[in-house]
Amino acid sequence: MSNIDNKVIELLKEKNLSITAPRKMILTMLIKEHGPFSVEDIYNKLPKNFCDQATVYRCLNQFTEVQLVNTAHIEKEMVHFEFNDPNHHHHHIICKICKTIETFQDCVIDKIEHNLLKKGYKDLQHRLEFFGICGSCQK
């Protein structure tokens, strides 16, 4: 077994989720490839006939409930998912025309979060998403 396989199994056990083939495959894909991805994107990245799209959706909802994945509301009607890596913090810029998603590391919110922790708040989280028109769509 590879390191990533061991990590996936450990994460599923830690979150008290049964270790099923779809959960392992979906979580492995989300760890290996940087998202965020729609349910359809994730389904299309899995081997053909591996599972149905409803199974992918159920797994992602379970992962969201136990905070293994984060959600990003890139479009009003579509949620995107990505692995919630505690060692990697980033934000998104989304093109309003072509819907291209880019990540960036800059975070001015970290100072605010630090001050809130000093005030006694625990388990803080934040998400920051920018929307604009990318260089390709401006041409």
ABEGO torsion letter per residue (X at the ends): XBAAAAAAAAAAAAAGBBBBAAAAAAAAAAAABBOBBBAAAAAAABBBGABBAAAAAAAAAAAAAAGABBBBBABAABBBBBBBBAABBBBBBBBAAAGBBBBBABBAAAAAAAAAAAAGBBGBBBBBBBBBBBAAAAX
